Amino acid sequence: MILLVDSTALLWVLAGDARLGTDAQSALSDPGNDVLVSAASVWELAIKRALGKFDPPDAIVSGLERLGFGTVAITAADGERAGALPLHHRDPFDRMLVAQAMRLDATIVSSDSVFDRYGVNRLVA
């Protein structure tokens, strides 16, 4: 299974936060699953850090490497698809995750039920 981790779930994983559910923990640690993080999520966390909204781990990219998580680049096709999605949700980062999940046939790991409106698979974080 391909798992695409959203920014909140990623922070929980990096911090070892107990809010990450046991099903998500199991799936993310299963070597049979491909665990990916979008460049959009890393970008979102960097912006929020710069705005002082919270203090995510300083080394997000090295944390991904330590965990063995892969990354997903944003393609022009992803941008076009994200822009064409119904406006169930206006957050551009989440809309990009939906577009990438559709392209990759991935399951989004998130606590946010807004993803369900787009018909993509979601594993509750």
Buried (B, 14 or more C-beta within 10 A) or exposed (E): EBBBBBBBBBBBBBEEEEEBBEEBBEBBEEEEBBBBBBBBBBBBBEEBBEEEEEEBBEEBEEBBEEBEBEEBEBEEEBBEBBEEBEEEBEEBBBBBBBBBBBEBEBBBBBBBEBBEEBEBBBBEB
